[in-house]
């Protein structure tokens, strides 16, 4: 996919050098469109293969509801956008339903990385370069493995022993409730 993205960049540079209205520009536009389609198809194919493998190999899948917009403001922005998290989660969800697997989303505010999976104590914020940490209870945790354990535990908390939802699924707010600013009215009315 990176190779296709580099080719797309080169083709877009070539397109920008063509004179507007020329036949060569029309040909370049077609080449850029094909390159865009190739990148999109490659990404979609990879997401389908990965999501199908995960769903077929697992009885239950729990994912964290990430704030992708926040992650996109870091130096990993290109990788975050290339991953297509929302599309990937949507594929996992519908494939889990199709294959009869359990699927649950965990709240993004769960401190999955900082919470000890042994005792439940929540520690201080960790920098991204810290890959393991020790809890006062005596547990030494790898950052990613600990987060995975906490996400699984939080996902299971919403389900009973037969896999039925204990809590109602989150619903979107009513149109009037979703307002984040107050409406100003003229004084005296």
N, C-alpha and C positions, 0 to 999 in steps of 0.2 A: 504494500500500500504506500509506503514511503517513496518507493521508486516511481509509482504512478503519480504521486503528488509532486515530485521533483519534475517529472515530465510536464505536468500541467502548468507548473510555474514557468517553465521554459516556453511553452506554447503561448501562454498569456503575454509573456514579454515580446514574442514574435508578433502577436496580434497587435500590440500597442504600437509597433513600428510601422504597420501597414497604413497606407493612405485611406482615409474614409471614403467609402463609395466604390473602391476598386474591387475587381474580381478576386485579387489575391487576399484582400481582407475578408471577403465572403468565405473563401476556402479556409482561412485561418479560424474564422468563427466556428465553422463546422468541426474543425480539429479540436478546438477548445471544448466544445460541447461534448464531443466523444470522450475526451479525457476526463471531464467532470463526471460523465456517466460511468466511466470505468472505475474511478475512485469510489463513487457511491455504491456501485455494484460490489466492489471488492470488500468494502466495509460491511455492507449488508450480508454478504455471503459469510464472512468471518463471524459476525454476530449470530447468524442462524446456526452455524456449525457449533459454536461454543455453547449457546443456550440449549441446543438439543442434547449435546453431550452431558451438560450439567443436569438437565431434567431427567434424562434416562438413567444416569448413575446415582441419583439421589431420591430418597423418599420425601424429603422435606427441604425446601429452599427458603432461607431467610435473608433478606437484603435490607441494608440501611438506606433510608430515604435521604440521600445526600443532597446538599446544596451545591449543585454543579456550578452555579453562577459564582459562588464564593471560591470554589476550587479553580475556576478559570482565571482568577486574578493572580494566580501564583506563577512561578516560572515553569510550571508543568502544564500551562494552558493548552498548548497544542495537543499534548497527549490526552488531556482530559476531554477535549472536544472530539478528538479522533476516536475515543472509546465509545461515544454515543450512548451514554449511560441510560438516558430515558428510553431509547429504543430497545436497549438490551433488557432493561427491567420489564418493559411491556412484552417482549418476546418470552421472557421467563414466565411471566404471569399467565399468558394465554396457553403456553405449552404445558405448564403445570396443570391447568384445568383440563387440557386435552388428554394428558397422560394419567390423570387422577392423582397427582402429587399435591402435597401441602405447600402452599406459598404464603408468606407473610412479609409485610414491610415493618421495619422497626423505626421508631421515631428518630429523627436526625439529632435531637437534643440529648439522646442517651450518651453518656460519657463512656463509650465502649472501649476506647483506648486507655483511658486513665483509671477505670474501675478494675479492682482486683477480682479476677474470676473465682478466687478461692474464698475470700472473706467478704467481698462486696464493698470494701473501702474505696472511696474516690480520692485519688491523689491530685497533685498539682498538674497544671498544663505542661505538656511535653513538647519540646522542639522536634521537628521532623527528623533530625539527624540522630535522635536517641531511639535506638531500635529495641532495647531491652531495659527493664527497670526492676527494682526490688521493692516489695511491699513490706511494711513492718511486721506483718504476720509471718514472714519467712519465705514467702513465695517469690521466685524470680520469674518474670514474665517476658516472653518475646512480645513485642508490641502488636504484631499482626495476629498471632495465634490467640493472644488474650482478647483482642477485639472480636475475633470470630467466635470465641466461646461466649462472650457477653451478648453478642447479637443473637446467637442460637438460643441462649437462655431467655432473652427478652421476647423472641419470636414464639417460643414454646409457652410463655406465660399467657399469651392471648388465646391459646387453644387448650381444650380439655384432653383427656386421655384417648378420646376417639377421633380427635382431629377437628372437632367442631369449634367454631368461634365462640369464645366466652364473652368477649366484649363486642359491641356492635362495630361494624366497619366505619371508618371515618367518612363523613358525608360533607360535600361542599356546603358552604354557608349560603343562606338565602341572599338574594340580591341586595336587600336593604341592610343585611348584617355585615356584608363584606366591605362596607365603606370604611376607609381608614382616615378620612378627614371629615371634619364637621362642616356642614353647609352654613354659610353666613346669610343671615336674613337682614333686611333693612331695619334700622332701629325704629321702634314704635309700632311694629307689626306683630 
